[in-house]
Amino acid sequence: MDVHDKITRSYNMSRIKGKDTKPELVVRKFLHSHGFRYKLHDKKLPGKPDIVLPKYNTVIFVHGCFWHGHTNCKYATIPKTRTQWWFNKITRNKTNDRKNTSLLKSSGWQVIIIYECHLKKTKLNTTLDKLLRIRYQ
């Protein structure tokens, strides 16, 4: 049983953004402050990567742990209502992620995936430092 009525649940779900999320903005602001210039959500590339660094032939996906089924993450739990539907949805997302990553890599792109939980206060600095240390082609 859902804790919200249908109208409240529908409203809550409609407020969830697909792009320009807070984790994505954190990464973009960090990259820009370190001199990286990028394109956003390039529709020509598989999966419409969140951040495209054309100069370095690199794409960055900033994934929500829940929506992309981040393995062994406390934020990636299947809801207790409509469990099968959510399981199928998240499984499809993960399949699409693997397919898009494979297509990008075979086209010569370097793919970086950052999960939302890696941008929480305790891991933020480590994650962003790693982003700077990646060898850009």
Helices and strands as residue ranges (DSSP letters): H 6-14, H 22-33, E 39-40, E 51-53, G 54-56, E 58-63, H 83-106, E 110-115, G 116-119, H 124-133
